[in-house]
């Protein structure tokens, strides 16, 4: 009898471990990022387009007018190259440990910097980006709806922006209950098509309008200080335009992977297609918009194009549909974080009621903040530099250096340090300009007016 006890204990311990693993697997199958791993490569293409091409593309001609021809083109092209490189790094690092996948940005951060430090470095920045984008998109969606209403019905009674933001939010109270990234792939595809459509409308309509009379390409600000601050703010606008990296690993997590066929193959194919689409959206809009309107271009190119009315209304409606998709792509990792904390740390049961409550609360929160602070341009510059530059331009490089430790002064070493230097400049300079423009617009602003 006495000899039986250890085996009993061993089998008891084993069954306890099995039970724990089964429980963890059940939770992973419920969480939005890891629940569905059957995406195709083209899902990654349109998820990336939706995440990357934001309404920020419409402010690129304005950013060009604050940067000028030379610096403007240089910053646009450099950003495109650097962010494509850092995106490649993240796709490569997703499965660099055999048998393990880093499904979330912070998991990669923990591998690079250690359990605690990785969380402290990545999670605050990722949350600022994702929640920031969601708030800005609430305002963008509301403003575009308002523009559709005012364009189609110019004699109608004026309706406050607040109500349009609420109308826009109402869509998300429904869509937010789609369980995971694969479930929103239809919404995302529509959004990606829309982004290409309204970008094309923006540059084609500008080209059709022709170069304006007495167009000027000099800096608009009256004082040297104003010129410098505007330049900094424009850097933030450009950083914001290339901000898809925060959801890259989460998108890659949805692609199936085996040792023979790792997920990085299909993911990279999708990324290359996405980046070609990004170039087709960004460069024509920025360069043609600035060429036609000079430094008189509005901070949203569609505002400079007043006619034909039907076309501007259509373009704004496309923006609304695209921003609906983008909001969902950026909200999904936030839902994942909130639900992970509630289920794994606070031991709530993973139920649909829990999901219903948390997601509605989040959408309501972003709507409320968007209604309270709707000065769109300045917020972009501020958030753009503060959080987008690190997560997009240099955090992947720092992780790459920490994990792979390339030889000093080798090509890999140099390219990473150049990206880090460029990203640091963006991070330090653009919030200065963004903060100034927020202060200037806040002077004339009345709450909930």
N, C-alpha and C positions, 0 to 999 in steps of 0.2 A: 504493500500500500504506500509505504513511505517514498518509494522511487517514482510514484506517479506525479507528485506535486510539481516538480520543475517543468515537465512537459505541459501540465495544465496551465501553469503560469505563462509558459512560452506561447502556447496557443491563445491564451487569453490576451497577452500583450499583442500578438499578431493580429487577432481579430479587432482589437482596439485601434491599432494602426490602420487596418483596412477600413474600419468604420470612419476614422478621421479622414482618410484619403477620399472615400466615397462622398463624405459630407462636403469636402473642399471641391470635389469635381462637380457636385450638384450645384454649389454656389457659383463656380466658374461657368457652368452651363446656363446659369440664370443671368449673370452679369452681361451688360450690353456688348462689351468689347470682345469677350472670349466665347460668346454663346454660339456663334455661327461662323464656321471656317470653310465655306464652300464658294468663295467669291472667285470670279474670273478676272483675267488681267485687265479687261476693259473697265471693270468696276473701279479698279485703282486709277485708271485714266480719268474717268469723269468725277470721282470723289476728289482727286487732286485738283482738277480744274475748278470745281465748285469751291474747294477750300482756299485755293490760291487767288483766283481772279475775283476780287471783291468789288464792291462799289467804289473802292479806292481807285480803280482804273479811270473813273470819270474825273478824278481830281488831278490826274497826271499832267494834262496841259497846263493847269494852274501851277503845279510844282515846277514844271519846265520854265514858266515865266518868272519864277522866283530864283531859279538856278542859273538861267541863261543857257544859250545853245551849247557851248563847250562842256561846262561842268554837268549840265543836264543829261546830255547824251552819254557822257562818261559814267555818271552814277547809275543810269538805267542799265547800260550794258554790263558794267561791273557787277551790279546786283544780280542780274540774270545769271551770269557765269558763276559767281560765288555761291548763290543759293542752290544752283543745280549741283554744284560740287558737294555742298554740305548735305544735300538731300541724298546724293549717292552714298555718302558716308553712313547716313542713318539706315538706309536700305541694307547696306553691307553688315552693319553692326547688329541688325535684328536677330540674326541667328549665328553669331560668331562663336558662341559656346555650344558644342555639339549636344543635341538632344534638348536644348532649352531655347525658348523664344522670349524675347523681350517685347511683350505685347503693348507696353505703355512707356511713354517717355521717361517717367520717373523710375521705372524698373531698370532702364539702361543707365540712368543717372546713379542709381544705387550700386550697380555693378562697377561703374567707373570711379565713383568717389567714396564708396562705403555706404552701409545701410542707412545710417542717420543722416550724414552730410548730403548724400544723394537726394534724399527727400527734401531737405531744407533748401537745396540749391534749385531743384527742378520744379517742385510742386507750386511754390508761390508764383514763379514766373509763368508757368503753364496756366495757372488759374487766372492770373491777371490778363493774359492773352485771350483765353477762351471766353471768360466772362466779359472782358472788355469788348471783344468782337461782337458778342451777343447784344450788348447794350447799344453799341454803335449801329448794329444792324436793325435794332428796334427803331431807332431814330431814322435811319435811311429808308426803311420800309414805309414808315409813317409819312416821311417827307415826299417820297415818290408817289404814294397814294394821293397825297394832297395835291401834288403837281398834276396828276391825271385828272382829278376832279376839277381843278382850276382851269386846266387847258380845255377840257371837253365842255365845261359849263362855266364860261367866264362871267355870266350875269347872275349866277346863283349866289345865295347867301354864303358869306365866308364862314367856313368851319374851322375851329381851332385844331392845331397840330396834335394836341393831346388826344382828341377823339380818333384821329387817323392812326396814331400809334396803338390805341386800344383795339381798333379794327384789325390791324396787322397782327397784334398779339393773339387775337382770338383764334387765328389759324394754328398757332403753336400750342394752344391749350389742347388741340386735337392731335396734331402731328407728333407731339412729344411723347405720345404713348406707344409709338412704334418701338418694338423691343430693342433692335440693334441696327448696326450700320448697313447690313444687307437688306434689312426691311425698308430702309429709306433710299435704296439705290434708284428706284423709279423717280423719286423727288429730286435726287441728286443729278440724274441724267437730264431731267427737264431744266434744272438750274444751270448745268454746264452749257446746254444748247442756248439758253437765254443769254448767258454771259457773252458768248461769241456773237449772238444776234445784236445786243444793244451796243457792244463795242463797234461792230461794223456800221450800225446806224450812226453812231457818234462820229466816226471819221469820214464816212461816205457823205453824210449831210454837211459836214464842215467843208469837205472838198467841193461839194456842189455849190456851197455859198460863196466860195472863192476868197481870195485874200481881201480883207476889209480895207476900206480907204484909210489913209493916214495911219497904217498899222505901225506900231513901234515895238522893238524887241529889247529895249533897255530895261533896267530895273525900275520898278514902279515907285518904290519907297522914296520919300523926300529926303531922309537923312541916311548917312552911312550906317548908323546903328540899326535903323529900320531894315535896311537892305540885308545886313548880316543876320538879324533875327529871322527875317523871312526865309533866308537861305537855309538856316538851321531847321526851320519848320518844314520846308520842302523836303529835306533829307528824311524827316520822319514820315512824310507822306509816301515817299518811295519805299521806305522800310516796311510800311504797312501793306504796300501793294504786293510784297513777296512774303506773305506770312503763313504759308501752308504747312510749315514743318511741325507745328504743334500736334497735328493729327496724323502724321505720316506713319508712325509705328502702329497706331490704332487701326489705320486703314490696312496696313500690311498684315496685321493679326487676323484679318478676315479671310486671307488667302490660304488655301490648303498647302501643306508642306511635307515632303518626305526627304530622307537623306539623299536619294537619287535626284529628286526634283525640288530643291529648296524654293521657298516663296520669293527669294530675291529676283529670280528670273522674270516671272510674270509682273512682279511689282515694278521693276526697273523699266520694262517695256511700257507699262502704263504711265510711268513718270515721264519718259521721253516724249510720248504722245502729248501728255498734259503740258509739258514745257514748250512744245511747238505751238500749241493752242495759246498758251500764255503770251508767247512772243507775238503771235498774230493779233492778240487783243491789245497788248500794251504799246508796242512801238508805233503802229499807225495812229492810234488815238493820241498819244503824247506828242508826236512830232507834227502830225497834220493839224491837230487842234491848235498847237502853239503857232505854227506857221500861218494859219489863217487869221487868228484873232490877236496874236501878239500878246503884249502884257495886259490887254483889256479882257482876257478870257476869265469867265467866272470860275469859282472853285468847284463847280459841277458843270462840265462842258455842255450838258443838255440845256442848262439855263441860258447859255450864250446862243443856242439855236432856238429861236422862238417859233419859227415857222418851218415847214408846214405843220399845222397843229396836230393833225392825226398821227404824223410820224413821231412827234415828240411824246404824245400821249402813249403810243405803242411802246416806245423805248422805255418810258418810265414804268409801264406795266411789266415789261420784261425784267427790269431791275427788281421789281417787287417779287416776281416769281423766283428769280435767282437768289435773292436775299433770304427767301423762305428756306430754300435748300441749304444755303450756307449756314444759316442759324442752326439748323438741325445737325450738320456735320460737326460744328464746334461745340454744340451742347452735349453731344453723345459722350465724349470723354469726361465731361463734368458730371453727367448723370452717373457714369461708371464710378467716378471717385466718391460721389456722395453715397451711392448704394453700397460700394465696397466698405466704406467706413461704418455705415449703419449695420450691415450684415456681419462683417468680420470682426469689427472692434466692439460695437455696441450690442451685438448678438440679437438683432431684430430678425424675425423670420422673413425669408425672401418671398414675399407675397405680392400679388398685383395691387393690393391696397396700398402697400408701402410705396410702390413705384408711382401710383396715381397721385398720392399726396406730395411726395418729394418733387416730382417733375412739375406739378402745377405750381408749387410754391416757388420753384426756381424761375419759371416763365413769368410769374407775377412780379418777382423781384426785379428781373431785367426790364420789364415793362415800366415799373415804377421809377427806376433810376433813369431810364431813357426819357420819360415824360418830364422828370425834374431837371435834367441837364441836357437839353437838346442842341448845344452848340457843337455842330458836327466836325468842322474842319480842324479846330484846335485840339479836340479830343483825339483825333487821328494822329496828329503830330506828336502829342504827348505820349499816348500809349505806344505809338509806333516805335519811338526811340527807346522808351523805358523798358519794354518787355519783349517787343518783337525782335529787335536787333540781337539780343543775347540768344534767344531760342532758335533763331533762324540763321544768323550769320556766324556766331562763334562758339556756342555751347557744343554743337556736334564736333567742332575741331578740337576743343579742349578735351572732350571725352576720347576722341581718336588718339590724341597725344598721350593721354593717361593710360589707355588700354594697350595700344599697339607699340607705343614708345619707339617711333621711327628714329633712325640714326640722325644725329645732329648735322645740320646743314645739307641734308639730303633734300630731294625735290619735295617729298611728302612733308618734311619738317618745315621747309620754307613756305609752301603753299598754305599750310595750316596757320602759320604765324601771320602771314599777310592777311588772311581772312579775319583772324582775331583782331589785328590792328584796325582794319577797316570797320569791323563790327563795333569795336570799342568807341571809335570816333562817332559813329552813328548814335550809339547809346548815350554818350555824354552830351553831344551837341543838340540833337533834335528835341529832347524834352524842354530845353531852354526856350527854343522858338515856339514850341507848342504851348507852353505855360503862358508866355507873353500874349499869344493870340486868344487864349481862354480868358485871361484877365481883361483884355480889350473888349471882347464880346460880352463878358459878364457885366461890364459897366452899364450897358444899355438894356440889360435883360431883366424882365420881371418874372418871378416864379409863376408857373401855371397860367400864364396870360393867354 
